[in-house]
Amino acid sequence: MSDTQKTAVIFGLANKRSIAWAIAKKLHEAGWRLAITYQNERLELEAKDLIAEMPGAAGFMCDVTKDDEIVRLFDELKSRYGVLHGLVHSVGFAPPEELKNPFLNTTREGFRVAHDISVYSLIAVARGAAPLMSAGGGIVTLTYFGSEKVVPNYNVMGVAKAALEASVRYLASDLGQKGIRVNAISAGPIKTLAARGISGLGDMLKVHAERAPLKRNVDPGEVGGTAAFLLSDAGSGITGETIHVDCGYNIMGF
């Protein structure tokens, strides 16, 4: 089956600076048919304007913290498309105060929210998608280097991203027999709506560009291109991996 016949669902569109949007653009260019979700009515207007730029793409509201909404979404996708070949999970959130206070002061509720939205949601949407991925396919999620090393102010999100990467491996093991591959992209820092909640983002971007072997920050389109590769037939032998798309920053000791 060629890429032009494939359908993917994308979670996490907030605005045109979203990594989810960069991935959607690359998949659209490759001929994929896209179902793009947005969280709520507040984000619906901007999402629908963006989706309108992609002929053949459709928008759906889905709050990934609500199991009934996930069930309803995949029922809709099944009736509309029948089969899915790809899923993009670009979802992450922690309460803003958890990214300002020392990690030691992480609250029980802040820890729960960060892991529910940033980690469990991948498991929940993968479970919803699996029955529709009868021809196999790929799932891609987004992570960050703060899962591996301490990044100031990233705090509980670093721990959540580590859990996300472990979840990728366990899901890859569960779903491999169905021909479904699960991978993560560890992207360098990008000025997205989610990243703006991290204090010191400007300094992070500056240091990243200075220390990365390519001496620059990563472009969202490069992350989108990697996701499109992983979901395509060219990525058919890759599963359970975390691939760094960060201009090489992660290889440097100092």
N, C-alpha and C positions, 0 to 999 in steps of 0.2 A: 504494500500500500504506500502510495507516495505521500509526501508531507501535505500536498494540496488537499488531500481528502481527510486530514486529521482535525480533531476538535480538542481544544484545551479549555479548562476552567481556571481563572486567575483570581486569587484572593488577595486583597490588600491594597486596592487602588484608593488613594486619597486625593491626589492631584497630579499635575503633569510632572512634578519632580519626584514622584514615587518610583522606586525601583520596579514595582509592578507594571507601571506604564512603560518603562524602558523595555521590559521583557515583552509586553504585549505588542509593542511596535515591531520588535524583531520577529516575533512569531507571525504577525500579520504579513510582514514582508516575505516570509517564507511560505505563505499560502495557507496558514492555519485558520480554521474557523474558531472564533473566540467567544466564550461566555465569561464576562467580567463582572465580579461582584464588588459591591461597596457596602459599608457597614450599616448605614442608617439614612434617614431622610435628609439629615444635615449635609451629608456628603453626596447625596443623589444628584443634585443639580450639576455640580462640576463634573461628576463622573459621567453623566449622560452626555454632556457637551463633548467630552473626550471620546467617548465610545462612538459618538456620531461621526467622528473623523475616520472611523474604520468600517468601511462597507462590509456587511455580513456579521459584524460583532453585535452581541446583545448584552444588556445589563440586567443584573439581578441583585436584589437586596438580600444580604445575609449577615447576621451577627454571629460570628463563630463561637461566641460564648454560650449560645443557646442551641441545645441539641435539636429542638423541634424545628428551628429555622434551617439547620443543616439538612435534616431529613426532608423538609419541604423543598429545599433547593435541589437536591439530587433527584427527587421525584420529578421536578420540573425539567431538569436536564435530561433525564431518561426519556420523558415523553417527547421532548423537543429534538434531541440528537440521537438517542438510542445508545450510542457507544461514545466513550471518552478515551482519548489517547494520551492526554497530558493534564497535569495539575501543577499550578504554581502557588506556593504558599509564601506570601511576603507580608507576614503579620507579626508584629511584636509590640509590646507595651508594658511599661511599669509605671506606677504612680510617680509623678514628677519629684515629689519629696524624697523618694527612695534613691534618686540619682543626684541628690545634693548632700544628704547627710552621710556620715561615714558608714561603710558597709556593716560594721558592727551593730549599728542601730537599725538595721533592716527590720521592719515590723512583720509580724506573722501574716497580717492581711496583705501587705505589699508583696511579700514573697509568694503568697497564694495567687494573687492577681497576675503577677509577672509570669508565673509558670502556667497558669490556666490559659491566658491569652497567647503567650509566645510559644508554648510547647504543646500543651494538651490539644490545642486547636489543630495542629498538624495531624495528630493521631485521629482526631474526630473526622476531619475532612478526608483523610486517606481511607478510613473505614467506609465513609459514604461513597467515595469514588470507586473503590475496588470492584464492586459488582458490575459497574458500567465499563470497566476497563477489560472487557472480555477478550480483546485482541492483544492484551499487554499494553505497555506504555511506560511513561515516566512521570515521576513526581520530583519537584525541585523546591527546596526551601532556602531561605536566606539567613545566614549567620554572620558572625563578626569575630575578629581576632581576640576580643575581650573574653571569649570562651576559653582560650588557651593560656593567656598571660594577663596579668593585672593591668587594666587600663583605668587611670584615675577617673572617678565619677561614673564609671559604667556599672559598677556595683552589682546589684541583684540581676541586672540584665546579662552580665557576664556568666553568672551561674545558670541562668535560664538558657542561654545560648549553648552552654556545655551540655545541658540536659537535652536540648533540641538535637544536637549532633549525635548524642547517644541514641536518641529516639530514631534518627535516620538509619542508624545501623540495625536496630532491632526491627524496624519496619521493612528494611531491605531484606532481612532474613525471612520475615513472615511472608512477604509478597513476591519474593523471587520465583517461587514455583508457579505463580500466575503470569510470569513474564513481565512483572511490573518492577521497574527500577526506581530507587529512591536515593537522591543525592542532595547535598547542601553546597551552596556557594558562599564562601567567606569573602565578602566584598570589603574593600577598603572604605574609609569614611566618605560619605556622600551627604551633601546638604539636602536631606529629605525632611518632611514634616516630623517624622519620628526622631531623627537625629537632633533636631533643634532643641529637644528636651534635655540633651546632655550638655552640662555646663563645660565650657572650655573647648567647644567644637572647633572654633577658629584656630586655636593653638594645635589641636589634634591634626587638622588638615595641613597646617604649616609644617609640623614636625614630620608627618607622613611623607610629604613631598620632598623634604630635605633628605630623609634617610632611605627611602625606597630606591632600589637600583635604577628604576626608570626616571627618578627625579621629578615625579609629578604625582598628582592624585588620579585615581581611577575615574573613568567616565562612565555614567550610568549605562550608556550604550554597550560598553564592553561587558558589563554584567549581563545585560540582555542577550548579547551574542552568545555568551557561555551557556545561559539557560536554554537558548534555542538549540544549541549543539547537543546539550545533554538530553533534551527531549526528542531530538531527531534520531533517525536510524544510525547516524554516525556515532552516537553515544551508546549504542546497543550493548556494549560489553562493560559498561561502568555502572556500578551500584554500591551503595553504602559509603560513598566517599564524601569528603569535604574538600572542595576545590577552591584554592585561594585565587581571587581575582583582585589583586591589591597592589599591582605594579611591583611585586616582589618584596614588599615591606616585611612580611612574616619571616623571611629567610635571614634577616639581619640580626646579629647579636646586639650591636649598639651602633 
